Amino acid sequence: MKLILATMMVFINYSGVSAQISRKVSTYLLTQYNNTLYDRTAGNNPWGIGLGIQGFYNNGTRFKPTLELTGDVYLEDDKVLRLNADGAVPLATNDIGGMVNLFAGVSYHPNLRSYFSFTAGPSFISGKTLLGIKPSLGWYFSNSQKWTGKISYINIFNRDSFSREDFGSISVGVGLKLF
């Protein structure tokens, strides 16, 4: 009887310990709204909405590698053709239509409720691959980190090939922890 009782106690203790092990990767499904700050054709793409996935590698430090994949569509368009500075019709379209970003970087988590991140990588706009950066300020709505909010600045370099002007936007997002 003592052996059975001791064995049961070991299993109960072990099951409690294994439930406390944290996952190495935290993944969030995000929905976001982007407001265009500057672009040569800002009237053709003043705002966009999208979805994304962001993952943090939980390495036990305050600095965590992060990876995010986002896709946005720009639905509003004022249907105005904007000519190049020399008066020529641009070869590419004036509107963005859609943007897909695959950014990697690092995040700093000073406490359980907030984080700062800086990511960079390729941005796919109108069939072109461009370089983009995305610094962000994020927070968790509770210590369980089930829901997150994030404000980001997105800069895509040389979006307009003729004028070499950048595309910039502010993004506000809310995310739910998947695992």
C-alpha atoms as a printed R data frame, in Angstrom:
    type eleno elety resid chain resno      x      y       z
1   ATOM     1    CA   MET     A     1  0.000  0.000   0.000
2   ATOM     2    CA   LYS     A     2  2.849  2.359   0.848
3   ATOM     3    CA   LEU     A     3  4.432  1.646  -2.561
4   ATOM     4    CA   ILE     A     4  1.202  2.463  -4.406
5   ATOM     5    CA   LEU     A     5  0.734  5.652  -2.373
6   ATOM     6    CA   ALA     A     6  4.334  6.712  -2.983
7   ATOM     7    CA   THR     A     7  4.004  5.984  -6.735
8   ATOM     8    CA   MET     A     8  0.797  8.029  -6.940
9   ATOM     9    CA   MET     A     9  2.478 10.951  -5.153
10  ATOM    10    CA   VAL     A    10  5.366 10.863  -7.638
11  ATOM    11    CA   PHE     A    11  2.935 10.913 -10.604
12  ATOM    12    CA   ILE     A    12  0.928 13.780  -9.088
13  ATOM    13    CA   ASN     A    13  4.091 15.802  -8.481
14  ATOM    14    CA   TYR     A    14  5.401 15.068 -11.983
15  ATOM    15    CA   SER     A    15  2.134 16.048 -13.681
16  ATOM    16    CA   GLY     A    16  2.198 19.408 -11.890
17  ATOM    17    CA   VAL     A    17  5.794 20.037 -12.929
18  ATOM    18    CA   SER     A    18  5.223 19.185 -16.580
19  ATOM    19    CA   ALA     A    19  2.258 21.567 -16.727
20  ATOM    20    CA   GLN     A    20  4.508 24.447 -15.649
21  ATOM    21    CA   ILE     A    21  6.962 24.070 -18.537
22  ATOM    22    CA   SER     A    22  6.632 27.050 -20.863
23  ATOM    23    CA   ARG     A    23  6.702 26.725 -24.621
24  ATOM    24    CA   LYS     A    24  9.790 27.835 -26.507
25  ATOM    25    CA   VAL     A    25  7.742 29.809 -29.056
26  ATOM    26    CA   SER     A    26  4.802 32.141 -28.423
27  ATOM    27    CA   THR     A    27  2.718 32.776 -31.533
28  ATOM    28    CA   TYR     A    28  0.056 35.464 -31.998
29  ATOM    29    CA   LEU     A    29 -2.561 35.939 -34.709
30  ATOM    30    CA   LEU     A    30 -2.874 39.690 -35.343
31  ATOM    31    CA   THR     A    31 -5.380 41.874 -37.130
32  ATOM    32    CA   GLN     A    32 -4.203 45.371 -37.987
33  ATOM    33    CA   TYR     A    33 -5.144 48.732 -39.465
34  ATOM    34    CA   ASN     A    34 -2.526 50.759 -41.392
35  ATOM    35    CA   ASN     A    35 -2.766 54.504 -41.979
36  ATOM    36    CA   THR     A    36 -0.490 55.856 -44.728
37  ATOM    37    CA   LEU     A    37  1.748 58.688 -43.509
38  ATOM    38    CA   TYR     A    38  3.670 59.403 -46.691
39  ATOM    39    CA   ASP     A    39  3.884 58.066 -50.203
40  ATOM    40    CA   ARG     A    40  4.095 59.667 -53.633
41  ATOM    41    CA   THR     A    41  0.630 58.306 -54.344
42  ATOM    42    CA   ALA     A    42 -0.869 58.493 -50.825
43  ATOM    43    CA   GLY     A    43 -4.328 59.348 -52.201
44  ATOM    44    CA   ASN     A    44 -4.387 56.020 -54.006
45  ATOM    45    CA   ASN     A    45 -3.724 54.064 -50.805
46  ATOM    46    CA   PRO     A    46 -4.688 56.096 -47.717
47  ATOM    47    CA   TRP     A    47 -5.339 53.115 -45.423
48  ATOM    48    CA   GLY     A    48 -5.263 49.342 -45.321
49  ATOM    49    CA   ILE     A    49 -6.309 46.389 -43.178
50  ATOM    50    CA   GLY     A    50 -4.673 43.032 -42.741
51  ATOM    51    CA   LEU     A    51 -3.757 39.910 -40.820
52  ATOM    52    CA   GLY     A    52 -0.466 38.661 -39.522
53  ATOM    53    CA   ILE     A    53  1.327 36.094 -37.426
54  ATOM    54    CA   GLN     A    54  4.076 37.037 -34.990
55  ATOM    55    CA   GLY     A    55  6.253 34.620 -33.084
56  ATOM    56    CA   PHE     A    56  8.625 35.171 -30.176
57  ATOM    57    CA   TYR     A    57 11.339 32.673 -29.263
58  ATOM    58    CA   ASN     A    58 11.268 32.375 -25.459
59  ATOM    59    CA   ASN     A    59 14.935 32.008 -24.579
60  ATOM    60    CA   GLY     A    60 14.721 33.019 -20.915
61  ATOM    61    CA   THR     A    61 16.154 36.524 -21.389
62  ATOM    62    CA   ARG     A    62 14.559 39.921 -21.916
63  ATOM    63    CA   PHE     A    63 15.811 39.992 -25.525
64  ATOM    64    CA   LYS     A    64 13.879 37.561 -27.702
65  ATOM    65    CA   PRO     A    65 14.186 36.862 -31.418
66  ATOM    66    CA   THR     A    66 10.950 37.601 -33.269
67  ATOM    67    CA   LEU     A    67  9.555 36.818 -36.694
68  ATOM    68    CA   GLU     A    68  6.414 38.222 -38.274
69  ATOM    69    CA   LEU     A    69  4.511 37.671 -41.485
70  ATOM    70    CA   THR     A    70  1.804 40.205 -42.338
71  ATOM    71    CA   GLY     A    71 -0.449 40.776 -45.303
72  ATOM    72    CA   ASP     A    72 -2.423 43.970 -45.874
73  ATOM    73    CA   VAL     A    73 -4.876 45.133 -48.512
74  ATOM    74    CA   TYR     A    74 -5.427 48.782 -49.395
75  ATOM    75    CA   LEU     A    75 -9.081 49.021 -50.373
76  ATOM    76    CA   GLU     A    76 -9.604 52.755 -50.850
77  ATOM    77    CA   ASP     A    77 -8.361 54.464 -53.994
78  ATOM    78    CA   ASP     A    78 -9.198 57.940 -55.301
79  ATOM    79    CA   LYS     A    79 -8.634 56.709 -58.896
80  ATOM    80    CA   VAL     A    80 -6.333 59.600 -59.782
81  ATOM    81    CA   LEU     A    81 -3.386 59.012 -62.081
82  ATOM    82    CA   ARG     A    82 -0.278 60.690 -60.692
83  ATOM    83    CA   LEU     A    83  2.384 61.448 -63.259
84  ATOM    84    CA   ASN     A    84  6.139 61.278 -62.710
85  ATOM    85    CA   ALA     A    85  8.006 64.501 -61.990
86  ATOM    86    CA   ASP     A    86  9.017 64.703 -65.667
87  ATOM    87    CA   GLY     A    87  5.355 64.490 -66.771
88  ATOM    88    CA   ALA     A    88  5.569 60.894 -67.996
89  ATOM    89    CA   VAL     A    89  3.032 58.221 -67.137
90  ATOM    90    CA   PRO     A    90  4.524 55.857 -64.525
91  ATOM    91    CA   LEU     A    91  5.313 52.341 -65.683
92  ATOM    92    CA   ALA     A    92  4.009 50.766 -62.489
93  ATOM    93    CA   THR     A    93  0.581 51.268 -60.988
94  ATOM    94    CA   ASN     A    94 -0.046 54.215 -58.691
95  ATOM    95    CA   ASP     A    95 -1.791 52.256 -55.966
96  ATOM    96    CA   ILE     A    96 -0.330 49.633 -53.681
97  ATOM    97    CA   GLY     A    97 -3.292 47.262 -53.682
98  ATOM    98    CA   GLY     A    98 -1.616 44.842 -51.319
99  ATOM    99    CA   MET     A    99  1.533 44.450 -49.251
100 ATOM   100    CA   VAL     A   100  3.117 41.343 -47.725
101 ATOM   101    CA   ASN     A   101  5.923 41.744 -45.178
102 ATOM   102    CA   LEU     A   102  8.253 39.046 -43.857
103 ATOM   103    CA   PHE     A   103 10.214 40.719 -41.072
104 ATOM   104    CA   ALA     A   104 12.661 39.285 -38.537
105 ATOM   105    CA   GLY     A   105 14.390 40.985 -35.643
106 ATOM   106    CA   VAL     A   106 14.626 41.267 -31.905
107 ATOM   107    CA   SER     A   107 12.226 42.276 -29.143
108 ATOM   108    CA   TYR     A   108 12.978 43.600 -25.678
109 ATOM   109    CA   HIS     A   109 10.571 42.655 -22.870
110 ATOM   110    CA   PRO     A   110 11.315 44.898 -19.840
111 ATOM   111    CA   ASN     A   111  8.426 43.367 -17.850
112 ATOM   112    CA   LEU     A   112  5.504 40.936 -18.239
113 ATOM   113    CA   ARG     A   113  3.153 43.527 -19.756
114 ATOM   114    CA   SER     A   114  5.125 45.353 -22.489
115 ATOM   115    CA   TYR     A   115  7.750 44.948 -25.186
116 ATOM   116    CA   PHE     A   116  9.629 46.887 -27.834
117 ATOM   117    CA   SER     A   117 10.655 45.300 -31.100
118 ATOM   118    CA   PHE     A   118 12.652 46.167 -34.189
119 ATOM   119    CA   THR     A   119 12.252 44.030 -37.280
120 ATOM   120    CA   ALA     A   120 13.379 44.319 -40.890
121 ATOM   121    CA   GLY     A   121 13.135 42.316 -44.064
122 ATOM   122    CA   PRO     A   122 11.564 42.002 -47.480
123 ATOM   123    CA   SER     A   123  8.297 43.683 -48.351
124 ATOM   124    CA   PHE     A   124  6.410 42.564 -51.443
125 ATOM   125    CA   ILE     A   125  4.439 45.409 -53.075
126 ATOM   126    CA   SER     A   126  3.038 45.475 -56.638
127 ATOM   127    CA   GLY     A   127  5.269 42.623 -57.772
128 ATOM   128    CA   LYS     A   128  8.441 44.241 -56.400
129 ATOM   129    CA   THR     A   129 10.595 43.110 -53.482
130 ATOM   130    CA   LEU     A   130 11.684 46.044 -51.319
131 ATOM   131    CA   LEU     A   131 13.438 46.479 -47.987
132 ATOM   132    CA   GLY     A   132 11.346 47.516 -45.011
133 ATOM   133    CA   ILE     A   133 11.743 48.216 -41.294
134 ATOM   134    CA   LYS     A   134  9.194 48.042 -38.505
135 ATOM   135    CA   PRO     A   135  9.877 49.334 -34.978
136 ATOM   136    CA   SER     A   136  6.987 48.539 -32.610
137 ATOM   137    CA   LEU     A   137  5.680 49.147 -29.114
138 ATOM   138    CA   GLY     A   138  3.597 46.266 -27.799
139 ATOM   139    CA   TRP     A   139  1.743 45.463 -24.613
140 ATOM   140    CA   TYR     A   140 -0.208 42.596 -23.111
141 ATOM   141    CA   PHE     A   141 -3.661 43.162 -21.689
142 ATOM   142    CA   SER     A   142 -2.958 40.783 -18.766
143 ATOM   143    CA   ASN     A   143 -0.069 38.929 -17.158
144 ATOM   144    CA   SER     A   144 -1.241 35.721 -18.856
145 ATOM   145    CA   GLN     A   145 -0.251 37.354 -22.202
146 ATOM   146    CA   LYS     A   146 -3.304 35.891 -23.981
147 ATOM   147    CA   TRP     A   147 -4.116 39.166 -25.821
148 ATOM   148    CA   THR     A   148 -1.637 41.706 -27.142
149 ATOM   149    CA   GLY     A   149 -1.841 45.154 -28.684
150 ATOM   150    CA   LYS     A   150  0.784 46.775 -30.860
151 ATOM   151    CA   ILE     A   151  1.550 50.143 -32.458
152 ATOM   152    CA   SER     A   152  4.128 50.060 -35.245
153 ATOM   153    CA   TYR     A   153  5.804 52.387 -37.694
154 ATOM   154    CA   ILE     A   154  6.447 50.803 -41.103
155 ATOM   155    CA   ASN     A   155  8.910 52.266 -43.604
156 ATOM   156    CA   ILE     A   156  9.409 50.669 -47.017
157 ATOM   157    CA   PHE     A   157 12.478 52.067 -48.777
158 ATOM   158    CA   ASN     A   158 12.377 53.248 -52.413
159 ATOM   159    CA   ARG     A   159  8.741 52.238 -53.030
160 ATOM   160    CA   ASP     A   160  8.566 54.525 -56.041
161 ATOM   161    CA   SER     A   161 11.299 53.485 -58.461
162 ATOM   162    CA   PHE     A   162 11.278 56.794 -60.363
163 ATOM   163    CA   SER     A   163 11.549 59.263 -57.472
164 ATOM   164    CA   ARG     A   164 13.105 56.850 -54.921
165 ATOM   165    CA   GLU     A   165 10.523 58.003 -52.358
166 ATOM   166    CA   ASP     A   166  9.682 55.785 -49.400
167 ATOM   167    CA   PHE     A   167  6.324 54.497 -48.224
168 ATOM   168    CA   GLY     A   168  5.493 54.992 -44.547
169 ATOM   169    CA   SER     A   169  2.556 54.061 -42.369
170 ATOM   170    CA   ILE     A   170  1.421 53.697 -38.777
171 ATOM   171    CA   SER     A   171 -0.055 50.322 -37.885
172 ATOM   172    CA   VAL     A   172 -2.317 49.515 -34.931
173 ATOM   173    CA   GLY     A   173 -2.977 45.863 -34.208
174 ATOM   174    CA   VAL     A   174 -4.582 43.463 -31.753
175 ATOM   175    CA   GLY     A   175 -3.544 39.837 -31.420
176 ATOM   176    CA   LEU     A   176 -4.659 36.591 -29.809
177 ATOM   177    CA   LYS     A   177 -2.157 34.028 -28.572
178 ATOM   178    CA   LEU     A   178 -2.383 30.812 -30.564
179 ATOM   179    CA   PHE     A   179  0.238 28.857 -28.580
